[in-house]
Amino acid sequence: MTVPLNLGIRAHDLGPADMNTLISKLKEYDLKHIQFAIKKSFPEVIDTYDKLTPGVASYYGDTFAREGIKLSILGAYVNIVDSDLNKREQALNDFRTHLRLSKDFNASMVATETGSVGKGYTEDNFTDEAFSKVIESVKRMVKDAEQFGATVAIEAGINHPLYTAKLAKQMVDEVDSPNLKIIMDCANLMRPDNHEKQEEVINEAFDLLGDHIIAMHIKDYIIEDNKVKIVPVGTGEMSYDRIMHFAKYTKPHLFVSLEATREPELENSIKLLKEVYD
């Protein structure tokens, strides 16, 4: 039996939209699940995380469930390596809140990238000290996840302290918990100095992290002015053959989420991914 592509999207890539419009769009594009960051999708309701309660979480989780839409990834979007200790502590507390409420949201995992030790791009992210901050914070997050019976999903990102598959594997090994998993975004591993070896980079990532991957982000990129520029899926240099093969045969039914792809490009992007998958 052929397993269908389990395709979803970041909810805020379909916004701004009210709940009914969001659900209608998800059904229109036959998207089965969402990555949901409540402050990004409904900032008029939740503008600060201290407004999150089991009631809020249950309302959104139950509403999506009634419509047959899975909340696959609860996005926290926090900076877990902020050099300002007060801000880092607040970030970890905010992530803890998401973990505590993840079951009320009916979410399969709570996810974030690591963030940056500075504002925007800085080479300080590529240091042992920055990586140590990642380990310190992730250990705290995972301890919380173990307490709440939740899953922490970390995504490697270009210009972040966790910017290669090898570093992500080192993190997984050092933290050593079944409550820590990986969201794989192969485009996030591409840099001006390695993208011409794209297949090699992707194969290494799956070889190192395949057992720990529980979701995938799909986006595209071009190299412009010797920098990576993110573009809608299917309009750049990303090859999806190996990625779709992994989703179809290695991890069937894996949550696969479109990212940084909005209307009106969305229809063509979905068509392309389904063709490659098939």
Secondary structure by P-SEA (a helix, b strand, c coil): ccccccccccccccccccaaaaaaaaaaaccccccccccccccccccccccccaaaaaaaaaaaaaaccccccccccccccccaaaaaaaaaaaaaaaaaaccccccccccccccccccccccccccaaaaaaaaaaaaaaaaaaaaacbbbbbbbbcccccccaaaaaaaaaaaccccbbbbcccccccccccccaaaaaaaaaaaaccccccbbbbbcccccccbbbbccccccccccaaaaaaacccccccbbbbccccccaaaaaaaaaaaaac
